[in-house]
Amino acid sequence: MSEHIEKLAELFKEFPGIGERQAKRFVYFLLAKHPSYLRELSDNIKSIKESISQCQMCYRYFEKRDARVCDICSNPKTDMSSLLVIEKDSDLEAVKRSGTYKGAYFVFGGVIAVADEKTLEYTRLRELEARIEKDIKSGTLKEVILAFSLSPQGDYTDMYLKQVLSPLLDGELAKLTSLGRGLSTGSELEYSDKDTLSYALQNRK
């Protein structure tokens, strides 16, 4: 097989959830496309870092402009007394599309593997602690909602964060909750429908 095909397939394998077979299907798909499509794809990949920024408050990606924070964090209608902690941007977009939550968000950046707490290094635990301490001190924050997928890693992350964050919240200042069981075991938050997300949020505990 061509060295170029193998190299590109290896790059695609770094995408979340993509194995060797899927990676090679991507390569052959691109080979069959018109050169104009490849140019457009290449141009968009090159420009994405220049056109997208990361919010300094919630860490979600948003269309770059002069502001340091995104349209959710800067919106006066956002209920800042509630903070929904989610794994990744696609989870945030799923909750946002459902229209069931009107509060603030925090993109944690990953989950903690059950047998490998080194994965904690790739999350934003310190930033989350700083955000909570700041909002508690200002009297803004009343509830932190942990919203991770119902998987072994998601459950472990939920448990770990409850142990770490509970002392910061002190129970009386703000409560710490998790999504209710509207989600079935193994569910990914980003693929959940509106009704499921609504039920999970309403029945958080």
Secondary structure as UniProt FT lines:
FT   HELIX           3..12
FT   TURN            13..14
FT   TURN            16..17
FT   HELIX           20..32
FT   HELIX           35..51
FT   STRAND          52..54
FT   TURN            56..58
FT   STRAND          61..63
FT   TURN            71..74
FT   TURN            76..77
FT   STRAND          79..86
FT   HELIX           89..98
FT   STRAND          103..107
FT   TURN            114..115
FT   HELIX           117..122
FT   HELIX           125..138
FT   STRAND          143..147
FT   HELIX           152..169
FT   TURN            170..173
FT   STRAND          175..178
FT   TURN            181..182
FT   TURN            185..186
FT   HELIX           189..191
FT   HELIX           194..202
//
